[in-house]
């Protein structure tokens, strides 16, 4: 299996989606892999495995912003495809069901 270090800026939409699936609640310190590059600089990355390769995606504040934007766009697409799944008005039926209505 190939091992590839990739900058978040070069992620495809499919790879960004896989990254969201892998880290649905975001990534934490336990998910970070730190290493020195050939220039002696410390790099932090998260792991993303696909059938073709094992990627180390270099992280930064911008990666977090990218994933949040991708997740928001994905949610908007899902709502556009299924408008009934959006917010519904509350009709107070829970109070009536448990005897709290006046």
N, C-alpha and C positions, 0 to 999 in steps of 0.2 A: 504494500500500500504506500502510495506517495505521501510525503509529509511536506506541507506547504505553509510558509508564513505569509500572511496576506494582511494588507492594511484594510481597515473597515471601509475606506473610500472605494475599494475595488470589489465590494460585495455585490453580487447580483441580487435581484429581488427574491429569487428562490432561496439563495443562501441566507438572506436576512430573515426570511420566513422560517427557515430551519433553525436559525439562531434563537428566534423567539420561541419556537417549540421547545428547544433545549433548555432555555432559561426563561420560562414564562413569568416568573416573579423577579426577573433581573438576575444578575450574577453577584456573588459575594466574594469575600476574601478567599474562601475555600475553593472557589472556582478559578482563581487567577493562577497563571503560570508565569513566573518571572525568570528571565534569562538575560545574559549579556550578548549583544550583537558583536560582530567582528570589530567594530569601532570602540568597544568597551562600554557602550551605553546600555543601561538597564531597560528592558522592554517587558511590558506586562501584556498578556494575551489570555484569551479564553479559547477552549477547544471546541471545534465543530467537526464532527465526523460525517462524511458522506460516503456513499458506496465507492466513489472514485478515489477519495483522498482524506487524509486527516489534516485539517486546517488549524493553524494557530492564528486567530484573528486579533491583531494588535488593537488594544483598547485605548480609549481616551474619552474625555467628556463628550466629544462629538459623536462617538459610537452610541452612547446612551441616548443622546438627542435623536440620532437616526433611528434607533429601534423604537423609541416612543412615537416618532412621526409615522413610521411604518405601521405600528400597531393601531394608531388612530385612524389612518387611512383604510386599513383592513376592516376595522369596526364600522366605518362609514359605508364601505362597500357592502358589507353584510346587511346593514340596516336598509340600504337602498334596494337590495334584492328581496328583502322580507320586511316591508314596512310595519306589519302587524307585530313584529318582535320588538318594536321600540317601546317607548314609555306608554303606559296605559293610565287612564284617570282612575283614581281610587274612589270606589263607590261606598265605602263605609261598611261593607258587608261583614267584615271581621267583628266589629263591635256588636252588630246584631246577632251574629253567630254565637258569641260568648256572653251575651246578655249585658253589654255595656251601654246599649242605646237607651235614651231617655223615654 
